């Protein structure tokens, strides 16, 4: 993760950055606004296997997906490497760009 962040931060061209909360439920990726709390989107009985914060770096048609190592608002740890791959596929980003 650090190498991608360093590369992006040192690049002279401008990137846009978007943060979203995410959850993995029954193998499906659910992305939602950071202003929404997990408890307003999910109920306590849902089978959330991973949750956290995702940062999506964009420049033109190039995108990078970086997940945090844990959920700030939910008591479920993320699985950053796996989650990044799932989110990239969900968004149609080639996996080798993650």
N, C-alpha and C positions, 0 to 999 in steps of 0.2 A: 504494500500500500504506500509506503513512504516514497518509493522510487517513482510511482505514478504521480503522486502529489508534487514531488520535487520537480519532475519534468514539466508538469502543467504550470507550476508557479514560476519557473524559469523561462518559459516560452514567451517570446515577445508579442505573439498574437493574443488577442483578447479572448478569453473563455467566459461563458456564462455559467453560473453555478446554481443548481436547484437542489433544495433539500426536501425530502419527503419521508414520512414515516412509512414503514412497510411491515407486513406480516406474511408469513407463509402458513396457509391453512389448507390442509389436505393436499399438499403439493402445489397449490395455486398461489401466485403472487398477488398480493393486494397492496396497492400504493395509495396513500391518502395524505392530505394536507397536514403539515406539522402543527397547525393550530387546533386540529382535532385530537382529542385524547383517545388512547386505545379503548378505554372503557365506554366512550360514546359511539365507537364503531363496532365493538365486539361485546358479546356477553361472556360471563365467566365460564360458561359451559362449552364454548367453542374450542376445538382442538387446534390451537396455535402451536406450531412446532418451532417457530423462530420468529423473532420480531426485533426491530431496531430502527436506525436512522440510515437512510441512503443519500449519498451525495452524487448528483449527476452533473458531470462536467461536460459542456458542449462547446464546440467551435465548428461552425459550418455543419457538415454532416458527420463529423467525428465526435463520438461520445465516449466517456469513461464512467464506469459505475464503481463507487467505493462505498462499502457498508461499514458501519461502526461495529465495535466488538460486543456491544450489548444494548439492550433496550433501556432507555432512560425512564420510560413511563410504564413499563410492563415487566412483571417479574420473570420473563423468559429471556434467556441469553440468545443472541444471534449466533449464526454460524457464518462469519463473514465470507470465507472463500466460496462456500456452497451457495450462499444467498446471492452473492455478486453474479455468479453464473446463472442462477435461476432468473434474476431480475433482468440481466442482459438479454437472455433468450426471450423473456416476456416482452421486452421493449423492442425486440428486433435488432439489437446491437450485436455485431459479430463478436463471438466470444474472445477472439484474439485481441480485441480492443479493450478488454476489461483489465 
